[in-house]
């Protein structure tokens, strides 16, 4: 194989131009990939690679092989072979996405599919006196939290996905939001990535603004080994976070949502790429750790009362909340009962253990589901049974609020904002007949957030445990306009007649909600979803808000155009956003 490396000095783009006269066939692709990676780092047996071809919640499809490269250079060389072999490339890290975007989708692709799992490359480099981090593709949010805590800094995102092992680059690639009110979606304009250009050439683009060398081999090797100056990186004019988000979320009179995946303001190269690039690294801001934090637990039976509280806090506070998580009473109950094992696992085993436990669970489920005599979802049912053995895990005051109030808000303030919140809440609820609050002690604060973060998995567990009585789960994540006061939806009978349960929770100050609907047995999920989306369109809502389109939503025109600009030949992750799966012709094919 002969390659010519061409550098565009102005743009730091490095092109690998193969001189093959003909494309490789699938067997030749596998042979070359095996030579690069070694047999132990390639799995072509569909029985053994199923875990990597099936989504966390739903979806899946076939693949020629799943690759497990051990270095960034291995990824680059694997990409070269895949491009020469006219293969579809699906980049994958922790596989914690909820919209089927990190696995194959079905078996109707027009080319062989190769999945590249990047978890082995999990290095992080703290740079510029820890004010920024450079993350490789396998590094997780949890890893970043642990590294930053040692230097009294915090990351760009903290949410339940961090305990599941979600990757940093996965969050950036999908504009993931998270729970932090001040920081908005994961975003950067500083990244290092590979793409296939309009000529059908594989190129490496270094926009990290870090000097790493003059060829893909030098750049990728120097990056992975940390062979660059980490203390004095040049100041960049490009953003490494969404610095405008605080002003945006404070604009409570705007008739548009604060954040959503298709927001073209925050689509830039790796940010929002949804796997249409092979991202090797991103550079992100970090933040100082608060000196003090205090959690306030708010309960009310009035939707408008919470809306007014949100509006006044965002528009008048000097220090807005760090976190503001909403739970309806129904999801409180489901999470308390069906998320109990997750709650206890995090509390007693720590967040280090949870990604490993979920990985083991996935592999066990994959094997057991092939045994006809085993009940489906055996591990979920076993874990649910184990959870029942343990005593009540939620604090008394939380349970009392559950009985009194329909709506629950968990608000965390820091430093000067604590006193500001104490003064405001005392005055706000002084004459209220529908709501009140209490200041959490350490145990209550931990329990409140754990119960909230267990909610998404608990909704799935409920469906599993009642599979004989209920239908499918329809999960939506939506962003509503910032000026909306009647924020909790009212559904018509033509929809509610299909619903067994409605479960509402989300990031209240950002007005981003997760809405899980357990359907009645026999109801058509596609039909119900279509009616739901029509209502959301009428409300001016945007969806998805933070889980990206994957293969479950149709991408808006701006998002479709962005994907096409990144991947003109449709080589990477084709079909997302319900777009075409077939190859688009490049100029060399005309």
Secondary structure as GFF3:
##gff-version 3
##sequence-region A 1 590
A	DSSP	beta_strand	3	8	.	.	.	ID=ss1
A	DSSP	beta_strand	13	18	.	.	.	ID=ss2
A	DSSP	alpha_helix	26	37	.	.	.	ID=ss3
A	DSSP	three_ten_helix	39	41	.	.	.	ID=ss4
A	DSSP	beta_strand	42	43	.	.	.	ID=ss5
A	DSSP	alpha_helix	50	53	.	.	.	ID=ss6
A	DSSP	beta_strand	65	67	.	.	.	ID=ss7
A	DSSP	alpha_helix	72	84	.	.	.	ID=ss8
A	DSSP	beta_strand	88	92	.	.	.	ID=ss9
A	DSSP	beta_strand	113	117	.	.	.	ID=ss10
A	DSSP	beta_strand	124	127	.	.	.	ID=ss11
A	DSSP	beta_strand	132	136	.	.	.	ID=ss12
A	DSSP	alpha_helix	141	149	.	.	.	ID=ss13
A	DSSP	beta_strand	153	154	.	.	.	ID=ss14
A	DSSP	alpha_helix	160	164	.	.	.	ID=ss15
A	DSSP	alpha_helix	168	173	.	.	.	ID=ss16
A	DSSP	beta_strand	191	196	.	.	.	ID=ss17
A	DSSP	beta_strand	202	206	.	.	.	ID=ss18
A	DSSP	alpha_helix	216	224	.	.	.	ID=ss19
A	DSSP	alpha_helix	245	250	.	.	.	ID=ss20
A	DSSP	three_ten_helix	264	266	.	.	.	ID=ss21
A	DSSP	beta_strand	278	285	.	.	.	ID=ss22
A	DSSP	beta_strand	287	288	.	.	.	ID=ss23
A	DSSP	beta_strand	293	300	.	.	.	ID=ss24
A	DSSP	alpha_helix	303	316	.	.	.	ID=ss25
A	DSSP	beta_strand	323	328	.	.	.	ID=ss26
A	DSSP	alpha_helix	329	338	.	.	.	ID=ss27
A	DSSP	alpha_helix	340	349	.	.	.	ID=ss28
A	DSSP	alpha_helix	351	368	.	.	.	ID=ss29
A	DSSP	alpha_helix	378	389	.	.	.	ID=ss30
A	DSSP	alpha_helix	396	404	.	.	.	ID=ss31
A	DSSP	beta_strand	407	414	.	.	.	ID=ss32
A	DSSP	alpha_helix	416	428	.	.	.	ID=ss33
A	DSSP	beta_strand	435	439	.	.	.	ID=ss34
A	DSSP	alpha_helix	442	453	.	.	.	ID=ss35
A	DSSP	alpha_helix	455	465	.	.	.	ID=ss36
A	DSSP	beta_strand	470	479	.	.	.	ID=ss37
A	DSSP	alpha_helix	493	496	.	.	.	ID=ss38
A	DSSP	beta_strand	499	507	.	.	.	ID=ss39
A	DSSP	beta_strand	512	520	.	.	.	ID=ss40
A	DSSP	alpha_helix	525	539	.	.	.	ID=ss41
A	DSSP	beta_strand	542	543	.	.	.	ID=ss42
A	DSSP	alpha_helix	557	566	.	.	.	ID=ss43
A	DSSP	three_ten_helix	576	578	.	.	.	ID=ss44
A	DSSP	three_ten_helix	587	589	.	.	.	ID=ss45
###
